[in-house]
Amino acid sequence: MRPPHRTTALLHVLRTGVIAVTIFTTGCETGPLKDVHLPALPSSPFSDDDPSVRKITPDASIPILLLSNKQNTAFTVNGEVLNEAKSLKVKVPHEPLTITAKAPCYRALEQRADANGFAPMSQFEFTFALWDKEPSTGRHDCT
């Protein structure tokens, strides 16, 4: 008696909204695999054509992600003030970028990127540490 043919498919939904399928086949039986039909994917939250994503300039077309480890971080890109958030997606032009992040009770942090130093969905991460705290803040609500 031969062992049964077993196929296990593991589906991984990646952050980009793409589904990757990994198939493991065990047993002695060989032959073609049957087609796997997957349902259509919903539109990705990282889609480039989202009209709700703020453009830094009218010709901005490259989406980037701004990330902070603190709530209510005030971001600016090339001097353009953005909403306060912990994470934010914006569209920028293909030109050098100066990005600042300022969390309550912390000094401002800055990152720069050349025009060819970033691509669509590049992430600019800002991590505020204890040594970034402003010494003059006696506020009890600083975390």
NUNUVO-247703 format. One line per field, with one value per residue: x, y, z of N, C-alpha, C in turn; residue number from 1. Coordinates in Angstrom, 2 decimals. Layout:
residues N
n.x <- c(X,...) .
n.y <- c(Y,...) .
n.z <- c(Z,...) .
ca.x <- c(X,...) .
ca.y <- c(Y,...) .
ca.z <- c(Z,...) .
c.x <- c(X,...) .
c.y <- c(Y,...) .
c.z <- c(Z,...) .
nr <- c(NUM,...) .
***
This chain:
residues 143
n.x <- c(0.84,0.64,1.83,-0.45,-1.00,-0.04,-0.64,0.29,-0.65,0.55,-0.53,0.58,-0.02,1.37,2.70,2.49,0.19,0.27,-0.16,1.63,2.33,3.30,4.15,4.24,5.05,4.52,5.13,4.92,3.73,3.72,3.21,1.36,0.61,-2.51,-4.28,-4.35,-6.85,-7.21,-9.04,-9.82,-7.71,-8.34,-8.20,-5.02,-3.84,-1.67,-1.68,-0.70,-2.37,-4.12,-6.37,-6.58,-4.11,-1.78,-0.18,3.03,3.95,2.40,3.26,4.08,4.64,5.65,5.07,5.79,6.59,6.24,7.41,7.09,8.09,6.57,3.40,1.44,3.42,4.85,5.31,7.41,8.05,10.42,9.91,7.16,4.42,2.93,0.17,-0.18,0.92,1.49,2.26,2.47,1.48,2.69,2.94,5.76,7.92,10.30,12.98,15.62,15.11,14.22,13.40,11.65,10.91,8.98,8.28,6.03,7.62,10.16,13.25,13.58,14.01,15.93,16.06,17.73,17.48,18.82,17.73,17.79,17.90,15.76,12.76,9.52,7.35,9.36,10.60,10.81,12.07,11.67,13.06,12.54,14.50,15.50,17.62,16.92,14.98,13.65,15.29,14.05,11.41,8.99,6.74,4.24,2.99,4.64,5.91) .
n.y <- c(-1.17,2.13,5.29,7.96,10.72,13.90,17.32,20.40,23.66,26.76,29.91,33.15,36.36,39.15,42.29,44.05,43.39,41.35,37.98,35.16,31.86,28.89,25.64,22.40,19.14,15.82,12.29,9.40,9.66,11.12,13.77,16.22,19.29,20.48,23.35,26.21,28.22,31.45,33.91,37.21,39.91,42.39,45.96,47.28,48.77,50.22,51.30,53.16,55.05,56.30,58.75,60.03,60.33,62.65,65.09,66.45,68.39,69.74,68.14,65.82,62.34,60.03,57.66,57.60,56.31,57.60,57.06,56.80,56.20,57.35,58.66,61.28,62.64,65.34,65.78,67.07,67.69,68.78,71.34,71.50,71.31,68.58,66.45,65.53,62.39,58.86,57.21,57.85,58.28,59.78,61.60,62.38,64.55,63.71,64.56,65.97,65.25,66.66,65.63,66.09,65.20,65.70,64.93,65.29,66.70,65.95,66.51,67.74,65.45,64.71,63.66,63.16,62.74,61.95,62.65,60.25,58.50,57.21,55.25,54.29,53.71,53.75,53.71,56.00,56.08,57.22,57.24,58.03,58.52,58.20,60.05,61.97,63.49,66.63,68.68,70.73,70.14,69.76,68.41,66.12,64.38,63.36,60.71) .
n.z <- c(0.00,-0.90,0.44,1.21,-0.99,-0.09,0.05,1.17,1.46,2.20,2.93,2.75,3.65,2.66,3.75,1.68,0.44,-1.32,-2.22,-1.40,-2.32,-0.89,-1.57,-0.36,-1.10,-0.28,-0.11,-2.33,-4.75,-7.93,-10.24,-12.14,-10.46,-9.34,-10.55,-8.53,-7.46,-6.47,-4.62,-5.85,-4.92,-2.45,-2.90,-2.27,0.81,0.34,-2.13,-5.01,-6.16,-4.41,-3.58,-1.15,-0.03,0.96,-1.08,-1.27,-3.02,-6.01,-8.17,-6.99,-6.82,-5.73,-3.37,0.12,3.40,6.63,9.81,13.35,16.75,18.63,19.61,18.09,16.59,14.95,11.63,9.03,5.61,3.46,4.48,4.40,6.44,8.05,9.09,12.58,13.70,14.30,12.29,8.81,5.45,2.58,-0.54,-2.44,-4.40,-7.01,-5.86,-3.78,-0.29,2.87,5.92,8.89,12.25,15.10,18.27,21.06,23.90,23.10,21.35,17.96,15.28,12.35,8.95,5.84,2.30,-0.84,-4.23,-5.64,-3.58,-2.46,-2.92,-4.29,-1.57,0.32,3.65,6.25,9.27,12.56,15.69,18.89,21.70,25.21,25.57,23.77,24.91,25.85,28.11,29.54,29.86,32.12,32.15,33.16,31.47,29.57,27.69) .
ca.x <- c(0.00,1.48,1.35,-1.33,-0.41,-0.50,-0.15,-0.06,-0.40,0.58,-0.73,1.15,-0.41,2.45,2.28,2.20,-1.08,0.50,-0.25,2.63,1.89,4.37,3.53,5.10,4.45,5.15,4.56,5.60,2.99,4.18,2.28,1.17,-0.20,-3.73,-4.29,-4.91,-7.57,-7.34,-9.95,-9.19,-7.27,-8.90,-7.19,-4.01,-3.81,-0.45,-1.86,-0.12,-3.36,-5.05,-6.52,-6.52,-2.72,-1.38,0.96,3.86,3.90,1.43,3.83,4.54,4.06,6.31,4.58,6.74,6.01,6.91,7.08,7.65,7.75,5.76,2.14,1.36,4.65,4.63,6.25,7.52,8.85,10.86,9.27,5.70,3.95,1.94,-0.62,0.49,0.56,2.57,2.68,1.83,1.87,2.61,3.59,6.81,8.47,11.62,13.97,16.16,14.15,14.59,12.24,11.82,9.88,9.03,7.29,5.90,8.64,11.42,13.85,13.28,14.96,15.92,16.69,17.83,17.63,19.03,16.63,17.87,18.12,14.51,11.91,8.15,7.12,10.50,10.19,11.69,11.72,12.20,12.97,12.87,15.08,15.59,18.56,16.29,14.01,14.03,15.50,13.21,10.01,8.60,5.38,4.07,2.38,5.66,6.21) .
ca.y <- c(0.00,3.33,6.35,8.91,11.96,15.03,18.63,21.43,25.00,27.80,31.22,34.25,37.66,40.07,43.64,44.76,42.97,40.29,36.66,34.20,30.51,27.93,24.32,21.29,17.89,14.64,11.03,8.81,9.94,12.29,14.18,17.67,19.89,21.11,24.81,26.78,29.46,32.32,35.02,38.49,40.66,43.73,46.97,47.37,50.07,50.91,51.61,54.44,55.97,56.66,60.20,60.59,60.52,64.05,65.38,67.54,69.38,69.30,67.12,64.68,61.08,58.89,57.48,57.16,56.14,58.26,56.27,57.26,55.35,58.17,59.21,62.73,63.19,66.33,65.57,68.03,67.24,69.97,72.51,71.36,70.74,67.52,66.11,64.77,60.98,57.91,56.80,58.69,58.05,61.00,61.54,63.38,64.65,63.11,65.59,65.73,65.43,66.90,65.21,66.26,64.64,66.32,64.35,66.09,66.53,65.48,67.38,67.36,64.59,65.03,62.76,63.69,61.73,62.46,62.33,58.83,57.76,56.60,54.68,54.18,53.01,53.81,54.05,56.88,55.77,58.11,56.61,58.97,57.81,59.01,61.16,62.98,64.28,68.02,68.79,71.76,69.72,69.22,67.88,64.75,63.54,62.94,59.28) .
ca.z <- c(0.00,-0.98,1.32,0.52,-1.51,0.72,-0.36,2.14,0.92,3.22,2.34,3.52,3.16,2.95,4.05,0.44,-0.09,-2.29,-1.62,-1.86,-2.03,-0.76,-1.63,0.03,-1.53,0.30,-0.59,-3.49,-5.96,-8.68,-11.27,-12.13,-9.40,-9.83,-10.46,-7.31,-7.79,-5.31,-4.86,-6.18,-3.75,-2.31,-3.21,-1.21,1.48,-0.08,-3.53,-5.40,-6.70,-3.35,-3.59,0.21,0.37,0.74,-1.94,-0.74,-4.09,-7.01,-9.04,-6.19,-7.29,-5.10,-2.00,1.14,4.72,7.74,10.99,14.61,17.89,19.54,19.12,17.87,16.03,13.89,10.53,7.94,4.47,2.71,5.05,4.37,7.71,7.86,10.27,13.64,13.63,14.59,10.94,7.81,4.07,1.77,-1.85,-2.57,-5.74,-7.22,-5.55,-2.42,0.80,4.26,6.70,10.33,13.12,16.43,19.18,22.28,24.95,22.52,20.34,16.58,14.58,10.93,7.98,4.49,1.25,-2.20,-5.14,-6.00,-2.35,-1.99,-3.97,-3.79,-0.32,1.24,5.01,7.02,10.65,13.59,17.01,19.96,22.85,26.43,25.40,22.91,25.69,26.12,29.57,30.17,29.96,33.41,31.99,33.65,30.45,28.60,27.78) .
c.x <- c(0.89,0.92,0.49,-0.55,-0.95,0.14,-0.64,0.29,-0.48,0.45,-0.18,0.68,0.67,1.91,1.91,0.88,-0.94,0.41,0.82,2.16,3.11,3.72,4.58,4.38,5.23,4.47,5.27,4.94,3.54,3.14,2.08,0.30,-1.43,-3.61,-4.94,-5.57,-7.78,-8.31,-9.18,-8.84,-8.02,-7.81,-6.28,-4.07,-2.58,-0.49,-1.32,-1.15,-4.42,-5.18,-6.45,-5.10,-2.28,-0.14,1.71,3.89,2.89,1.94,4.34,3.85,4.66,5.80,5.70,5.99,6.88,6.46,7.79,7.29,6.92,4.49,2.29,2.68,4.29,5.72,6.25,8.39,9.14,10.11,7.76,5.24,2.82,1.16,0.24,-0.01,1.74,3.12,1.86,2.36,1.67,3.26,4.57,7.29,9.83,12.67,14.52,15.11,14.85,13.33,12.55,10.63,10.07,7.90,7.19,6.97,10.00,11.94,13.49,14.40,14.82,16.60,16.69,18.01,17.85,17.86,16.63,18.06,16.86,13.69,10.48,8.07,8.36,9.99,11.26,11.24,12.44,11.97,13.45,13.32,15.14,16.50,18.04,15.28,14.55,14.16,14.56,11.75,9.76,7.22,5.33,3.49,3.37,5.97,7.38) .
c.y <- c(1.23,4.42,7.35,10.15,13.13,16.30,19.64,22.77,25.99,29.14,32.28,35.56,38.63,41.46,44.42,44.35,41.86,38.96,35.78,32.82,29.61,26.55,23.27,20.01,16.74,13.41,10.58,9.17,11.18,12.60,15.68,18.12,20.52,22.61,25.24,28.10,30.25,33.44,36.29,39.23,41.98,44.75,47.15,48.73,50.87,51.26,53.01,55.47,56.40,58.19,60.83,60.81,61.92,64.14,66.57,68.70,68.88,68.19,65.89,63.40,59.84,58.75,57.00,57.03,56.83,57.55,56.82,56.25,56.11,58.66,60.71,63.35,64.14,66.15,66.78,67.40,68.46,71.22,72.46,70.64,69.76,67.30,65.40,63.34,60.14,57.34,57.57,58.33,59.35,60.74,62.70,63.44,63.95,64.21,65.32,66.06,65.76,66.64,65.42,65.64,65.23,65.73,65.25,65.70,66.07,66.51,66.88,66.48,64.86,63.93,63.44,62.54,62.44,62.03,60.86,57.95,57.15,56.15,54.66,53.26,52.90,54.26,54.92,56.75,56.71,57.45,57.62,58.18,58.75,60.22,62.23,63.84,65.68,68.19,69.76,71.34,69.09,68.61,66.44,63.82,63.11,61.45,58.92) .
c.z <- c(0.00,-0.07,0.54,0.08,-0.68,0.18,0.67,1.53,2.07,2.52,3.27,2.91,3.62,3.16,2.81,-0.17,-1.13,-1.57,-2.25,-1.45,-2.00,-0.71,-1.30,-0.39,-0.91,-0.23,-1.84,-4.80,-6.63,-9.74,-11.19,-10.96,-10.03,-9.67,-9.15,-7.71,-6.51,-5.62,-5.18,-4.90,-3.65,-2.61,-1.99,-0.53,1.07,-1.56,-3.84,-5.85,-5.68,-3.28,-2.19,0.71,-0.02,-0.13,-1.35,-1.73,-5.14,-7.92,-8.28,-6.64,-6.60,-3.67,-1.07,2.46,5.75,9.01,12.21,15.70,18.91,18.85,18.91,17.43,14.90,12.83,9.61,6.85,3.62,3.16,5.07,5.64,7.44,9.14,11.31,13.59,14.11,13.28,9.93,6.43,3.31,0.42,-1.96,-4.01,-5.81,-7.09,-4.15,-1.36,2.11,5.06,8.17,11.05,14.50,17.26,20.41,23.30,24.42,21.53,18.95,16.02,13.09,10.13,6.63,3.51,-0.08,-3.08,-5.54,-4.77,-1.76,-3.20,-3.45,-2.58,0.56,2.60,5.66,8.47,11.61,14.95,18.04,21.19,24.05,26.26,24.45,23.65,25.93,27.63,30.26,30.31,31.32,33.38,32.48,32.60,29.36,28.79,26.92) .
nr <- c(1,2,3,4,5,6,7,8,9,10,11,12,13,14,15,16,17,18,19,20,21,22,23,24,25,26,27,28,29,30,31,32,33,34,35,36,37,38,39,40,41,42,43,44,45,46,47,48,49,50,51,52,53,54,55,56,57,58,59,60,61,62,63,64,65,66,67,68,69,70,71,72,73,74,75,76,77,78,79,80,81,82,83,84,85,86,87,88,89,90,91,92,93,94,95,96,97,98,99,100,101,102,103,104,105,106,107,108,109,110,111,112,113,114,115,116,117,118,119,120,121,122,123,124,125,126,127,128,129,130,131,132,133,134,135,136,137,138,139,140,141,142,143) .
***
